[in-house]
């Protein structure tokens, strides 16, 4: 009998041209493209398990996924072969063999996301797929005051979009920060898990604070209200990046 192997990949991708990670019937996705290329190399269909879904237009520096195969092809030739077949907006950074019990989603301890805002009057046409351009000056200091409230174990219902599959809105945020680099605003958050659109909804509410439409105290009230209707808009997808998955 051929030995079953479990292969873990770390992948980066520009999500602009894709309808998210998860395979869909009528739209092209990262999972679909990768599964088809892997199958060509290993000689059989595979089911690629991702650490989690990323939405349409969301990017990744460190998406982790795994699949099981009976192919004996070593990891290095597998990585080179995949990168030669994949489109230029998907790149496999790492391929390693792991124990059969490893599961990209269920074995994960935490994930780190970053959201990027370009806060200046002029747009940058070369960054339009990778930032949320906000031409009105934001009150960054007020936004920064809100960020520490997110750290810890809380009910994040106020920042959860409807239609999610989560059984509980309770999540633990390990760290969160908001920093600037010139006109660029970087919001980074690490948690043991995320609800549907959670990061984008948090950012949309922070921007509402930055516009002066909600006070710092108001942000806290929204957070503790557990009412999504009180929070800000869902920030556009193109500013969001999955940075890292920790195991």
C-alpha positions as CSV (number, residue, x, y, z in Angstrom):
1,X,0.0,0.0,0.0
2,X,1.1,3.5,-0.8
3,X,1.9,5.6,2.3
4,X,-0.4,8.5,3.1
5,X,1.4,11.8,3.6
6,X,0.2,15.2,5.0
7,X,1.7,18.2,3.3
8,X,1.5,21.8,4.7
9,X,2.0,24.8,2.6
10,X,2.4,28.5,3.4
11,X,1.0,30.6,0.6
12,X,0.8,34.3,-0.2
13,X,-1.6,35.7,-2.7
14,X,-3.1,38.9,-4.1
15,X,-6.8,38.3,-3.7
16,X,-7.9,41.0,-6.2
17,X,-8.9,38.7,-8.9
18,X,-10.5,36.0,-6.7
19,X,-13.8,35.5,-4.9
20,X,-12.0,34.6,-1.7
21,X,-10.3,31.4,-0.5
22,X,-13.1,28.8,-0.4
23,X,-14.2,27.0,-3.6
24,X,-17.4,28.3,-5.1
25,X,-19.6,26.9,-7.9
26,X,-19.7,29.9,-10.2
27,X,-16.6,31.9,-9.2
28,X,-12.9,31.4,-9.3
29,X,-11.2,31.1,-5.9
30,X,-7.7,30.5,-4.5
31,X,-8.6,27.0,-3.2
32,X,-9.9,25.9,-6.7
33,X,-6.8,27.2,-8.5
34,X,-4.4,25.6,-6.1
35,X,-6.2,22.2,-5.9
36,X,-6.2,21.9,-9.7
37,X,-2.4,22.6,-9.8
38,X,-1.6,20.3,-7.0
39,X,-3.6,17.5,-8.6
40,X,-1.6,17.8,-11.8
41,X,1.6,17.2,-9.9
42,X,0.6,14.5,-7.5
43,X,-1.6,12.6,-10.0
44,X,-4.9,12.6,-8.0
45,X,-7.6,14.9,-6.8
46,X,-6.8,16.6,-3.4
47,X,-8.8,18.5,-0.8
48,X,-6.9,21.5,0.3
49,X,-7.7,22.6,3.8
50,X,-7.1,26.3,4.6
51,X,-6.5,27.9,8.0
52,X,-9.7,29.9,7.4
53,X,-11.6,31.7,4.7
54,X,-10.5,35.0,3.3
55,X,-13.2,37.1,1.6
56,X,-13.3,38.2,-2.0
57,X,-10.5,40.7,-2.6
58,X,-8.7,40.0,0.7
59,X,-4.9,39.3,0.5
60,X,-2.5,37.0,2.3
61,X,1.1,36.9,3.2
62,X,0.9,33.7,5.2
63,X,-2.1,31.6,4.5
64,X,-1.5,28.1,5.8
65,X,-3.1,25.0,4.2
66,X,-2.6,21.3,4.0
67,X,-3.6,18.3,1.9
68,X,-3.1,14.6,2.0
69,X,-1.5,12.6,-0.7
70,X,-0.1,9.2,-1.6
71,X,2.5,10.8,-4.0
72,X,6.1,10.3,-3.0
73,X,7.3,13.6,-4.6
74,X,9.7,15.4,-2.2
75,X,8.6,18.8,-0.8
76,X,11.2,20.9,-2.6
77,X,10.3,19.7,-6.2
78,X,6.6,20.0,-5.2
79,X,7.1,23.6,-4.2
80,X,9.0,24.4,-7.4
81,X,6.5,22.6,-9.5
82,X,3.5,24.4,-8.0
83,X,5.1,27.8,-8.4
84,X,5.8,27.0,-12.1
85,X,2.1,26.2,-12.6
86,X,0.4,28.8,-10.4
87,X,-0.6,32.2,-11.7
88,X,1.7,35.1,-10.8
89,X,-0.7,36.4,-8.1
90,X,-0.3,33.2,-6.0
91,X,3.0,32.0,-4.6
92,X,3.9,29.0,-2.4
93,X,6.5,30.2,0.2
94,X,7.0,26.9,2.0
95,X,6.2,23.2,1.7
96,X,6.8,20.7,4.5
97,X,5.6,17.3,5.4
98,X,3.8,17.2,8.8
99,X,2.1,14.5,11.0
100,X,-1.2,13.2,9.7
101,X,-3.0,14.7,12.6
102,X,-2.1,18.3,11.6
103,X,-5.1,20.3,10.4
104,X,-4.5,23.8,9.0
105,X,-7.7,25.1,10.6
106,X,-8.2,23.2,13.8
107,X,-4.5,23.1,14.8
108,X,-4.1,26.8,14.6
109,X,-3.6,28.7,17.8
110,X,-4.0,32.3,16.5
111,X,-4.1,34.4,13.4
112,X,-2.8,37.9,12.7
113,X,-4.4,40.3,10.3
114,X,-3.4,43.8,9.2
115,X,-5.6,46.4,7.7
116,X,-4.2,49.3,5.7
117,X,-5.6,52.8,5.2
118,X,-4.1,55.5,3.0
119,X,-5.1,58.7,4.8
120,X,-4.4,61.7,2.5
121,X,-6.2,63.7,-0.1
122,X,-4.5,62.2,-3.1
123,X,-5.1,58.6,-4.0
124,X,-2.3,56.3,-5.0
125,X,-3.4,54.5,-8.1
126,X,-0.7,51.8,-7.6
127,X,-2.0,51.0,-4.2
128,X,-5.7,51.1,-5.0
129,X,-6.1,47.3,-4.7
130,X,-4.3,47.2,-1.3
131,X,-5.5,50.1,0.8
132,X,-8.7,51.9,1.8
133,X,-8.2,55.4,0.6
134,X,-9.7,57.9,3.0
135,X,-9.1,61.5,1.7
136,X,-10.4,63.2,4.9
137,X,-8.0,63.6,7.8
138,X,-8.7,61.1,10.6
139,X,-8.3,61.7,14.3
140,X,-5.6,59.0,14.8
141,X,-5.1,59.6,18.5
142,X,-8.8,59.0,19.2
143,X,-8.7,55.8,17.2
144,X,-5.6,54.7,19.1
145,X,-7.5,55.2,22.4
146,X,-10.1,52.6,21.3
147,X,-7.7,49.8,20.3
148,X,-6.7,48.6,23.8
149,X,-10.4,47.9,24.5
150,X,-10.3,45.1,22.0
151,X,-7.6,43.1,23.8
152,X,-8.8,40.2,26.0
153,X,-11.7,37.7,25.9
154,X,-14.9,39.5,24.8
155,X,-18.2,39.0,23.0
156,X,-17.6,40.6,19.6
157,X,-21.2,40.5,18.4
158,X,-21.1,44.2,17.6
159,X,-18.5,43.5,14.9
160,X,-19.9,40.2,13.5
161,X,-21.7,40.3,10.2
162,X,-24.8,38.2,9.8
163,X,-24.6,34.8,8.1
164,X,-21.5,33.6,9.9
165,X,-21.1,30.0,10.9
166,X,-19.6,30.7,14.4
167,X,-21.3,29.0,17.3
168,X,-20.2,31.6,19.7
169,X,-19.3,35.3,19.4
170,X,-16.7,35.0,22.1
171,X,-13.1,35.5,20.9
172,X,-9.8,36.3,22.6
173,X,-7.7,39.1,21.1
174,X,-4.1,38.6,22.1
175,X,-2.8,42.0,20.8
176,X,-4.0,44.9,18.8
177,X,-2.3,48.1,17.6
178,X,-2.8,51.1,15.4
179,X,0.3,52.8,14.0
180,X,1.0,55.3,11.3
181,X,3.8,55.6,8.7
182,X,3.4,58.9,7.0
183,X,0.0,58.8,5.4
184,X,-0.3,55.0,5.9
185,X,-2.4,53.8,8.8
186,X,-1.8,50.2,9.9
187,X,-4.2,48.3,12.2
188,X,-2.9,45.0,13.3
189,X,-4.8,42.4,15.4
190,X,-4.0,38.9,16.6
191,X,-6.7,36.6,18.0
192,X,-7.5,33.0,18.6
193,X,-10.2,33.3,15.9
194,X,-12.3,35.8,14.0
195,X,-15.9,36.1,13.3
196,X,-17.3,36.9,9.9
197,X,-16.0,40.3,8.7
198,X,-14.9,41.0,12.3
199,X,-11.7,42.9,11.4
200,X,-13.3,44.9,8.6
201,X,-16.2,45.8,10.9
202,X,-13.8,46.9,13.7
203,X,-11.9,49.1,11.2
204,X,-15.1,50.6,10.0
205,X,-16.1,51.6,13.5
206,X,-12.6,52.9,14.3
207,X,-12.8,55.1,11.2
208,X,-16.2,56.4,12.5
209,X,-14.3,57.5,15.6
210,X,-11.6,59.0,13.3
211,X,-14.3,61.1,11.6
212,X,-15.5,62.4,14.9
213,X,-18.9,60.8,14.5
214,X,-18.3,58.5,17.5
215,X,-16.4,59.3,20.7
216,X,-14.0,57.0,22.4
217,X,-16.6,56.4,25.1
218,X,-19.1,55.8,22.3
219,X,-16.9,53.1,20.8
220,X,-16.9,51.3,24.1
221,X,-20.7,51.5,24.3
222,X,-21.0,50.1,20.8
223,X,-18.6,47.3,21.7
224,X,-20.4,46.3,24.8
225,X,-23.9,46.7,23.2
226,X,-23.4,43.6,21.2
227,X,-25.5,45.2,18.5
228,X,-24.0,45.2,15.0
229,X,-26.4,47.9,13.8
230,X,-24.7,50.5,16.1
231,X,-21.2,49.9,14.7
232,X,-19.6,51.4,11.6
233,X,-19.6,50.3,8.0
234,X,-17.7,47.2,6.9
235,X,-14.3,48.4,5.6
236,X,-13.5,47.5,2.0
237,X,-11.9,44.2,1.5
238,X,-8.8,45.3,-0.4
239,X,-7.1,46.8,2.7
240,X,-7.1,43.5,4.6
241,X,-4.2,41.1,4.7
242,X,-3.8,37.8,6.5
243,X,-0.3,38.1,7.9
244,X,0.4,35.0,9.8
245,X,-1.1,31.8,11.3
246,X,0.5,30.5,14.5
247,X,0.5,26.9,15.6
